Amino acid sequence: MNTLYNVLIGFAILVAVLFSLLVLITGKGDAMSGGGSVRTTFKGKASFDDYMSRATLITGISFLALMLLIDAVGNRLINK
């Protein structure tokens, strides 16, 4: 169980670094534009902003899920 916890922590750090770089490098207008707005596309192709918005959303959700999983595994280790 301790090995699983360490692997999850390592993976969470990797996702956190990726998420941070994605937000910092692309800038606020690209990465943090949100997925709910209506956008026009050129010939049905997704733009760079669409890709960055989707990548930001996916990494944010995966980071949140990893943190919840790490908390659950950590609580099991403490209660043993």
Distance bins in CASP14 RR format, pairs under 12 A and 6 or more apart:
PFRMAT RR
TARGET T0000
AUTHOR 0000-0000-0000
RMODE 2
METHOD distances of the structure
MODEL  1
1 7 0 0 0 0 0 1 0 0 0 0 0
1 8 0 0 0 0 0 1 0 0 0 0 0
1 72 0 0 0 0 0 1 0 0 0 0 0
1 73 1 0 0 1 0 0 0 0 0 0 0
1 74 0 0 0 0 1 0 0 0 0 0 0
1 75 0 0 0 0 0 1 0 0 0 0 0
1 76 1 0 0 1 0 0 0 0 0 0 0
1 77 1 0 1 0 0 0 0 0 0 0 0
1 78 0 0 0 0 0 1 0 0 0 0 0
1 79 0 0 0 0 0 1 0 0 0 0 0
1 80 1 0 0 1 0 0 0 0 0 0 0
2 8 0 0 0 0 0 1 0 0 0 0 0
2 9 0 0 0 0 0 1 0 0 0 0 0
2 73 0 0 0 0 1 0 0 0 0 0 0
2 74 0 0 0 0 1 0 0 0 0 0 0
2 76 0 0 0 0 0 1 0 0 0 0 0
2 77 1 0 0 1 0 0 0 0 0 0 0
2 78 0 0 0 0 0 1 0 0 0 0 0
2 80 0 0 0 0 0 1 0 0 0 0 0
3 9 0 0 0 0 0 1 0 0 0 0 0
3 10 0 0 0 0 0 1 0 0 0 0 0
3 73 0 0 0 0 0 1 0 0 0 0 0
3 77 0 0 0 0 0 1 0 0 0 0 0
4 10 0 0 0 0 0 1 0 0 0 0 0
4 11 0 0 0 0 0 1 0 0 0 0 0
4 69 0 0 0 0 1 0 0 0 0 0 0
4 70 0 0 0 0 1 0 0 0 0 0 0
4 72 0 0 0 0 0 1 0 0 0 0 0
4 73 1 0 0 1 0 0 0 0 0 0 0
4 74 0 0 0 0 1 0 0 0 0 0 0
4 76 0 0 0 0 1 0 0 0 0 0 0
4 77 0 0 0 0 1 0 0 0 0 0 0
5 11 0 0 0 0 0 1 0 0 0 0 0
5 12 0 0 0 0 0 1 0 0 0 0 0
5 66 0 0 0 0 0 1 0 0 0 0 0
5 69 0 0 0 0 1 0 0 0 0 0 0
5 70 1 0 0 1 0 0 0 0 0 0 0
5 71 0 0 0 0 0 1 0 0 0 0 0
5 72 0 0 0 0 0 1 0 0 0 0 0
5 73 1 0 1 0 0 0 0 0 0 0 0
5 74 1 0 1 0 0 0 0 0 0 0 0
5 75 0 0 0 0 0 1 0 0 0 0 0
5 76 0 0 0 0 1 0 0 0 0 0 0
5 77 1 0 0 1 0 0 0 0 0 0 0
5 78 0 0 0 0 0 1 0 0 0 0 0
5 80 0 0 0 0 0 1 0 0 0 0 0
6 12 0 0 0 0 0 1 0 0 0 0 0
6 13 0 0 0 0 0 1 0 0 0 0 0
6 70 0 0 0 0 0 1 0 0 0 0 0
6 73 0 0 0 0 1 0 0 0 0 0 0
6 74 0 0 0 0 0 1 0 0 0 0 0
6 77 0 0 0 0 0 1 0 0 0 0 0
7 13 0 0 0 0 0 1 0 0 0 0 0
7 14 0 0 0 0 0 1 0 0 0 0 0
7 66 0 0 0 0 0 1 0 0 0 0 0
7 69 0 0 0 0 0 1 0 0 0 0 0
7 70 0 0 0 0 0 1 0 0 0 0 0
7 73 0 0 0 0 1 0 0 0 0 0 0
8 14 0 0 0 0 0 1 0 0 0 0 0
8 15 0 0 0 0 0 1 0 0 0 0 0
8 62 0 0 0 0 0 1 0 0 0 0 0
8 63 0 0 0 0 0 1 0 0 0 0 0
8 65 0 0 0 0 0 1 0 0 0 0 0
8 66 1 0 0 1 0 0 0 0 0 0 0
8 67 0 0 0 0 1 0 0 0 0 0 0
8 68 0 0 0 0 0 1 0 0 0 0 0
8 69 1 0 0 1 0 0 0 0 0 0 0
8 70 1 0 1 0 0 0 0 0 0 0 0
8 71 0 0 0 0 0 1 0 0 0 0 0
8 72 0 0 0 0 1 0 0 0 0 0 0
8 73 1 0 0 1 0 0 0 0 0 0 0
8 74 0 0 0 0 1 0 0 0 0 0 0
8 77 0 0 0 0 0 1 0 0 0 0 0
9 15 0 0 0 0 0 1 0 0 0 0 0
9 16 0 0 0 0 0 1 0 0 0 0 0
9 66 0 0 0 0 1 0 0 0 0 0 0
9 67 0 0 0 0 0 1 0 0 0 0 0
9 69 0 0 0 0 0 1 0 0 0 0 0
9 70 1 0 0 1 0 0 0 0 0 0 0
9 71 0 0 0 0 0 1 0 0 0 0 0
9 73 0 0 0 0 1 0 0 0 0 0 0
9 74 0 0 0 0 1 0 0 0 0 0 0
9 77 0 0 0 0 0 1 0 0 0 0 0
10 16 0 0 0 0 1 0 0 0 0 0 0
10 17 0 0 0 0 0 1 0 0 0 0 0
10 66 0 0 0 0 1 0 0 0 0 0 0
10 70 0 0 0 0 1 0 0 0 0 0 0
11 17 0 0 0 0 0 1 0 0 0 0 0
11 18 0 0 0 0 0 1 0 0 0 0 0
11 62 0 0 0 0 1 0 0 0 0 0 0
11 63 0 0 0 0 1 0 0 0 0 0 0
11 65 0 0 0 0 0 1 0 0 0 0 0
11 66 1 0 0 1 0 0 0 0 0 0 0
11 67 0 0 0 0 0 1 0 0 0 0 0
11 69 0 0 0 0 1 0 0 0 0 0 0
11 70 0 0 0 0 1 0 0 0 0 0 0
12 18 0 0 0 0 0 1 0 0 0 0 0
12 19 0 0 0 0 0 1 0 0 0 0 0
12 59 0 0 0 0 0 1 0 0 0 0 0
12 60 0 0 0 0 0 1 0 0 0 0 0
12 62 0 0 0 0 1 0 0 0 0 0 0
12 63 1 0 0 1 0 0 0 0 0 0 0
12 64 0 0 0 0 0 1 0 0 0 0 0
12 65 0 0 0 0 1 0 0 0 0 0 0
12 66 1 0 1 0 0 0 0 0 0 0 0
12 67 1 0 0 1 0 0 0 0 0 0 0
12 68 0 0 0 0 0 1 0 0 0 0 0
12 69 0 0 0 0 1 0 0 0 0 0 0
12 70 1 0 0 1 0 0 0 0 0 0 0
12 71 0 0 0 0 0 1 0 0 0 0 0
12 73 0 0 0 0 0 1 0 0 0 0 0
13 19 0 0 0 0 0 1 0 0 0 0 0
13 20 0 0 0 0 0 1 0 0 0 0 0
13 63 0 0 0 0 0 1 0 0 0 0 0
13 66 0 0 0 0 1 0 0 0 0 0 0
13 67 0 0 0 0 0 1 0 0 0 0 0
13 70 0 0 0 0 0 1 0 0 0 0 0
14 20 0 0 0 0 0 1 0 0 0 0 0
14 21 0 0 0 0 0 1 0 0 0 0 0
14 59 0 0 0 0 0 1 0 0 0 0 0
14 62 0 0 0 0 0 1 0 0 0 0 0
14 63 0 0 0 0 1 0 0 0 0 0 0
14 66 0 0 0 0 1 0 0 0 0 0 0
15 21 0 0 0 0 0 1 0 0 0 0 0
15 22 0 0 0 0 0 1 0 0 0 0 0
15 55 0 0 0 0 0 1 0 0 0 0 0
15 58 0 0 0 0 1 0 0 0 0 0 0
15 59 1 0 0 1 0 0 0 0 0 0 0
15 60 1 0 0 1 0 0 0 0 0 0 0
15 61 0 0 0 0 0 1 0 0 0 0 0
15 62 1 0 1 0 0 0 0 0 0 0 0
15 63 1 0 1 0 0 0 0 0 0 0 0
15 64 0 0 0 0 1 0 0 0 0 0 0
15 65 0 0 0 0 1 0 0 0 0 0 0
15 66 1 0 0 1 0 0 0 0 0 0 0
15 67 0 0 0 0 1 0 0 0 0 0 0
15 69 0 0 0 0 0 1 0 0 0 0 0
15 70 0 0 0 0 0 1 0 0 0 0 0
16 22 0 0 0 0 0 1 0 0 0 0 0
16 23 0 0 0 0 0 1 0 0 0 0 0
16 59 0 0 0 0 1 0 0 0 0 0 0
16 60 0 0 0 0 1 0 0 0 0 0 0
16 62 0 0 0 0 0 1 0 0 0 0 0
16 63 1 0 1 0 0 0 0 0 0 0 0
16 64 0 0 0 0 0 1 0 0 0 0 0
16 66 0 0 0 0 1 0 0 0 0 0 0
16 67 0 0 0 0 1 0 0 0 0 0 0
16 70 0 0 0 0 0 1 0 0 0 0 0
17 23 0 0 0 0 0 1 0 0 0 0 0
17 24 0 0 0 0 0 1 0 0 0 0 0
17 25 0 0 0 0 0 1 0 0 0 0 0
17 59 0 0 0 0 0 1 0 0 0 0 0
17 63 0 0 0 0 0 1 0 0 0 0 0
18 24 0 0 0 0 0 1 0 0 0 0 0
18 25 0 0 0 0 0 1 0 0 0 0 0
18 26 0 0 0 0 0 1 0 0 0 0 0
18 31 0 0 0 0 0 1 0 0 0 0 0
18 55 0 0 0 0 1 0 0 0 0 0 0
18 56 0 0 0 0 0 1 0 0 0 0 0
18 58 0 0 0 0 0 1 0 0 0 0 0
18 59 1 0 1 0 0 0 0 0 0 0 0
18 60 0 0 0 0 1 0 0 0 0 0 0
18 62 0 0 0 0 1 0 0 0 0 0 0
18 63 0 0 0 0 1 0 0 0 0 0 0
18 66 0 0 0 0 0 1 0 0 0 0 0
19 25 0 0 0 0 0 1 0 0 0 0 0
19 26 0 0 0 0 0 1 0 0 0 0 0
19 31 0 0 0 0 1 0 0 0 0 0 0
19 32 0 0 0 0 0 1 0 0 0 0 0
19 52 0 0 0 0 0 1 0 0 0 0 0
19 55 0 0 0 0 1 0 0 0 0 0 0
19 56 1 0 0 1 0 0 0 0 0 0 0
19 57 0 0 0 0 0 1 0 0 0 0 0
19 58 0 0 0 0 1 0 0 0 0 0 0
19 59 1 0 1 0 0 0 0 0 0 0 0
19 60 1 0 1 0 0 0 0 0 0 0 0
19 61 0 0 0 0 0 1 0 0 0 0 0
19 62 0 0 0 0 1 0 0 0 0 0 0
19 63 1 0 1 0 0 0 0 0 0 0 0
19 64 0 0 0 0 0 1 0 0 0 0 0
19 66 0 0 0 0 0 1 0 0 0 0 0
19 67 0 0 0 0 0 1 0 0 0 0 0
20 26 0 0 0 0 0 1 0 0 0 0 0
20 27 0 0 0 0 0 1 0 0 0 0 0
20 31 0 0 0 0 0 1 0 0 0 0 0
20 56 0 0 0 0 0 1 0 0 0 0 0
20 59 0 0 0 0 1 0 0 0 0 0 0
20 60 0 0 0 0 0 1 0 0 0 0 0
20 63 0 0 0 0 1 0 0 0 0 0 0
21 27 0 0 0 0 0 1 0 0 0 0 0
21 31 0 0 0 0 1 0 0 0 0 0 0
21 52 0 0 0 0 0 1 0 0 0 0 0
21 55 0 0 0 0 0 1 0 0 0 0 0
21 56 0 0 0 0 0 1 0 0 0 0 0
21 59 0 0 0 0 1 0 0 0 0 0 0
22 28 0 0 0 0 0 1 0 0 0 0 0
22 30 0 0 0 0 1 0 0 0 0 0 0
22 31 1 0 1 0 0 0 0 0 0 0 0
22 32 0 0 0 0 1 0 0 0 0 0 0
22 51 0 0 0 0 0 1 0 0 0 0 0
22 52 1 0 0 1 0 0 0 0 0 0 0
22 53 0 0 0 0 0 1 0 0 0 0 0
22 54 0 0 0 0 0 1 0 0 0 0 0
22 55 1 0 1 0 0 0 0 0 0 0 0
22 56 1 0 1 0 0 0 0 0 0 0 0
22 57 0 0 0 0 0 1 0 0 0 0 0
22 58 0 0 0 0 1 0 0 0 0 0 0
22 59 1 0 0 1 0 0 0 0 0 0 0
22 60 0 0 0 0 1 0 0 0 0 0 0
22 62 0 0 0 0 0 1 0 0 0 0 0
22 63 0 0 0 0 0 1 0 0 0 0 0
23 29 0 0 0 0 0 1 0 0 0 0 0
23 30 0 0 0 0 1 0 0 0 0 0 0
23 31 1 0 1 0 0 0 0 0 0 0 0
23 32 1 0 0 1 0 0 0 0 0 0 0
23 33 0 0 0 0 0 1 0 0 0 0 0
23 34 0 0 0 0 0 1 0 0 0 0 0
23 52 0 0 0 0 1 0 0 0 0 0 0
23 53 0 0 0 0 0 1 0 0 0 0 0
23 55 0 0 0 0 1 0 0 0 0 0 0
23 56 1 0 0 1 0 0 0 0 0 0 0
23 57 0 0 0 0 0 1 0 0 0 0 0
23 59 0 0 0 0 1 0 0 0 0 0 0
23 60 0 0 0 0 1 0 0 0 0 0 0
23 63 0 0 0 0 0 1 0 0 0 0 0
24 30 0 0 0 0 0 1 0 0 0 0 0
24 31 0 0 0 0 1 0 0 0 0 0 0
24 32 0 0 0 0 0 1 0 0 0 0 0
24 56 0 0 0 0 0 1 0 0 0 0 0
25 31 0 0 0 0 1 0 0 0 0 0 0
25 52 0 0 0 0 1 0 0 0 0 0 0
25 55 0 0 0 0 0 1 0 0 0 0 0
25 56 0 0 0 0 0 1 0 0 0 0 0
26 32 0 0 0 0 1 0 0 0 0 0 0
26 33 0 0 0 0 1 0 0 0 0 0 0
26 48 0 0 0 0 1 0 0 0 0 0 0
26 49 0 0 0 0 1 0 0 0 0 0 0
26 51 0 0 0 0 1 0 0 0 0 0 0
26 52 1 0 1 0 0 0 0 0 0 0 0
26 53 0 0 0 0 1 0 0 0 0 0 0
26 55 0 0 0 0 1 0 0 0 0 0 0
26 56 0 0 0 0 1 0 0 0 0 0 0
26 59 0 0 0 0 0 1 0 0 0 0 0
27 33 0 0 0 0 1 0 0 0 0 0 0
27 48 0 0 0 0 0 1 0 0 0 0 0
27 49 0 0 0 0 0 1 0 0 0 0 0
27 52 0 0 0 0 1 0 0 0 0 0 0
27 53 0 0 0 0 0 1 0 0 0 0 0
27 56 0 0 0 0 0 1 0 0 0 0 0
28 34 0 0 0 0 0 1 0 0 0 0 0
28 49 0 0 0 0 0 1 0 0 0 0 0
28 52 0 0 0 0 0 1 0 0 0 0 0
28 53 0 0 0 0 0 1 0 0 0 0 0
28 56 0 0 0 0 0 1 0 0 0 0 0
29 37 0 0 0 0 0 1 0 0 0 0 0
29 48 0 0 0 0 0 1 0 0 0 0 0
29 49 1 0 0 1 0 0 0 0 0 0 0
29 52 0 0 0 0 1 0 0 0 0 0 0
29 53 0 0 0 0 1 0 0 0 0 0 0
29 56 0 0 0 0 0 1 0 0 0 0 0
30 47 0 0 0 0 1 0 0 0 0 0 0
30 48 1 0 0 1 0 0 0 0 0 0 0
30 49 1 0 1 0 0 0 0 0 0 0 0
30 50 0 0 0 0 1 0 0 0 0 0 0
30 51 0 0 0 0 1 0 0 0 0 0 0
30 52 1 0 1 0 0 0 0 0 0 0 0
30 53 1 0 0 1 0 0 0 0 0 0 0
30 54 0 0 0 0 0 1 0 0 0 0 0
30 55 0 0 0 0 1 0 0 0 0 0 0
30 56 0 0 0 0 1 0 0 0 0 0 0
31 48 0 0 0 0 0 1 0 0 0 0 0
31 49 0 0 0 0 1 0 0 0 0 0 0
31 50 0 0 0 0 0 1 0 0 0 0 0
31 51 0 0 0 0 0 1 0 0 0 0 0
31 52 1 0 1 0 0 0 0 0 0 0 0
31 53 1 0 0 1 0 0 0 0 0 0 0
31 54 0 0 0 0 0 1 0 0 0 0 0
31 55 1 0 0 1 0 0 0 0 0 0 0
31 56 1 0 1 0 0 0 0 0 0 0 0
31 57 0 0 0 0 1 0 0 0 0 0 0
31 58 0 0 0 0 0 1 0 0 0 0 0
31 59 0 0 0 0 1 0 0 0 0 0 0
31 60 0 0 0 0 0 1 0 0 0 0 0
32 49 0 0 0 0 0 1 0 0 0 0 0
32 52 0 0 0 0 1 0 0 0 0 0 0
32 53 0 0 0 0 1 0 0 0 0 0 0
32 55 0 0 0 0 0 1 0 0 0 0 0
32 56 1 0 0 1 0 0 0 0 0 0 0
32 57 0 0 0 0 0 1 0 0 0 0 0
32 60 0 0 0 0 0 1 0 0 0 0 0
33 39 0 0 0 0 1 0 0 0 0 0 0
33 47 0 0 0 0 0 1 0 0 0 0 0
33 48 0 0 0 0 0 1 0 0 0 0 0
33 49 1 0 1 0 0 0 0 0 0 0 0
33 50 0 0 0 0 1 0 0 0 0 0 0
33 51 0 0 0 0 0 1 0 0 0 0 0
33 52 1 0 0 1 0 0 0 0 0 0 0
33 53 1 0 1 0 0 0 0 0 0 0 0
33 54 0 0 0 0 0 1 0 0 0 0 0
33 55 0 0 0 0 0 1 0 0 0 0 0
33 56 0 0 0 0 1 0 0 0 0 0 0
33 57 0 0 0 0 0 1 0 0 0 0 0
34 49 0 0 0 0 1 0 0 0 0 0 0
34 50 0 0 0 0 0 1 0 0 0 0 0
34 52 0 0 0 0 1 0 0 0 0 0 0
34 53 1 0 1 0 0 0 0 0 0 0 0
34 54 0 0 0 0 1 0 0 0 0 0 0
34 55 0 0 0 0 0 1 0 0 0 0 0
34 56 1 0 0 1 0 0 0 0 0 0 0
34 57 1 0 0 1 0 0 0 0 0 0 0
34 60 0 0 0 0 0 1 0 0 0 0 0
35 46 0 0 0 0 0 1 0 0 0 0 0
35 49 0 0 0 0 1 0 0 0 0 0 0
35 50 0 0 0 0 1 0 0 0 0 0 0
35 51 0 0 0 0 0 1 0 0 0 0 0
35 52 0 0 0 0 0 1 0 0 0 0 0
35 53 1 0 1 0 0 0 0 0 0 0 0
35 54 1 0 0 1 0 0 0 0 0 0 0
35 55 0 0 0 0 0 1 0 0 0 0 0
35 56 0 0 0 0 1 0 0 0 0 0 0
35 57 1 0 0 1 0 0 0 0 0 0 0
35 58 0 0 0 0 0 1 0 0 0 0 0
36 50 0 0 0 0 0 1 0 0 0 0 0
36 53 0 0 0 0 1 0 0 0 0 0 0
36 54 0 0 0 0 0 1 0 0 0 0 0
36 57 0 0 0 0 1 0 0 0 0 0 0
37 49 0 0 0 0 1 0 0 0 0 0 0
37 50 0 0 0 0 0 1 0 0 0 0 0
37 53 0 0 0 0 1 0 0 0 0 0 0
38 50 0 0 0 0 0 1 0 0 0 0 0
39 45 0 0 0 0 0 1 0 0 0 0 0
39 46 0 0 0 0 1 0 0 0 0 0 0
39 47 1 0 0 1 0 0 0 0 0 0 0
39 48 0 0 0 0 0 1 0 0 0 0 0
39 49 1 0 0 1 0 0 0 0 0 0 0
39 50 1 0 0 1 0 0 0 0 0 0 0
39 51 0 0 0 0 0 1 0 0 0 0 0
39 53 0 0 0 0 1 0 0 0 0 0 0
39 54 0 0 0 0 0 1 0 0 0 0 0
40 46 0 0 0 0 0 1 0 0 0 0 0
40 47 0 0 0 0 1 0 0 0 0 0 0
40 49 0 0 0 0 0 1 0 0 0 0 0
40 50 0 0 0 0 0 1 0 0 0 0 0
41 47 1 0 0 1 0 0 0 0 0 0 0
41 48 0 0 0 0 0 1 0 0 0 0 0
41 49 0 0 0 0 0 1 0 0 0 0 0
41 50 1 0 0 1 0 0 0 0 0 0 0
41 51 0 0 0 0 0 1 0 0 0 0 0
42 48 0 0 0 0 0 1 0 0 0 0 0
42 49 0 0 0 0 0 1 0 0 0 0 0
42 50 0 0 0 0 0 1 0 0 0 0 0
44 50 0 0 0 0 0 1 0 0 0 0 0
45 51 0 0 0 0 0 1 0 0 0 0 0
46 52 0 0 0 0 0 1 0 0 0 0 0
46 53 0 0 0 0 1 0 0 0 0 0 0
46 54 0 0 0 0 1 0 0 0 0 0 0
46 55 0 0 0 0 0 1 0 0 0 0 0
47 53 0 0 0 0 1 0 0 0 0 0 0
47 54 0 0 0 0 0 1 0 0 0 0 0
48 54 0 0 0 0 0 1 0 0 0 0 0
48 55 0 0 0 0 0 1 0 0 0 0 0
49 55 0 0 0 0 0 1 0 0 0 0 0
49 56 0 0 0 0 0 1 0 0 0 0 0
50 56 0 0 0 0 0 1 0 0 0 0 0
50 57 0 0 0 0 0 1 0 0 0 0 0
51 57 0 0 0 0 0 1 0 0 0 0 0
51 58 0 0 0 0 0 1 0 0 0 0 0
52 58 0 0 0 0 0 1 0 0 0 0 0
52 59 0 0 0 0 0 1 0 0 0 0 0
53 59 0 0 0 0 0 1 0 0 0 0 0
53 60 0 0 0 0 0 1 0 0 0 0 0
54 60 0 0 0 0 0 1 0 0 0 0 0
54 61 0 0 0 0 0 1 0 0 0 0 0
55 61 0 0 0 0 0 1 0 0 0 0 0
55 62 0 0 0 0 0 1 0 0 0 0 0
56 62 0 0 0 0 0 1 0 0 0 0 0
56 63 0 0 0 0 0 1 0 0 0 0 0
57 63 0 0 0 0 0 1 0 0 0 0 0
57 64 0 0 0 0 0 1 0 0 0 0 0
58 64 0 0 0 0 0 1 0 0 0 0 0
58 65 0 0 0 0 0 1 0 0 0 0 0
59 65 0 0 0 0 0 1 0 0 0 0 0
59 66 0 0 0 0 0 1 0 0 0 0 0
60 66 0 0 0 0 1 0 0 0 0 0 0
60 67 0 0 0 0 0 1 0 0 0 0 0
61 67 0 0 0 0 0 1 0 0 0 0 0
61 68 0 0 0 0 0 1 0 0 0 0 0
62 68 0 0 0 0 0 1 0 0 0 0 0
62 69 0 0 0 0 0 1 0 0 0 0 0
63 69 0 0 0 0 0 1 0 0 0 0 0
63 70 0 0 0 0 0 1 0 0 0 0 0
64 70 0 0 0 0 0 1 0 0 0 0 0
64 71 0 0 0 0 0 1 0 0 0 0 0
65 71 0 0 0 0 0 1 0 0 0 0 0
65 72 0 0 0 0 0 1 0 0 0 0 0
66 72 0 0 0 0 0 1 0 0 0 0 0
66 73 0 0 0 0 0 1 0 0 0 0 0
67 73 0 0 0 0 0 1 0 0 0 0 0
67 74 0 0 0 0 0 1 0 0 0 0 0
68 74 0 0 0 0 0 1 0 0 0 0 0
68 75 0 0 0 0 0 1 0 0 0 0 0
69 75 0 0 0 0 0 1 0 0 0 0 0
69 76 0 0 0 0 0 1 0 0 0 0 0
70 76 0 0 0 0 0 1 0 0 0 0 0
70 77 0 0 0 0 0 1 0 0 0 0 0
71 77 0 0 0 0 0 1 0 0 0 0 0
71 78 0 0 0 0 0 1 0 0 0 0 0
72 78 0 0 0 0 0 1 0 0 0 0 0
72 79 0 0 0 0 0 1 0 0 0 0 0
73 79 0 0 0 0 0 1 0 0 0 0 0
73 80 0 0 0 0 0 1 0 0 0 0 0
74 80 0 0 0 0 1 0 0 0 0 0 0
END
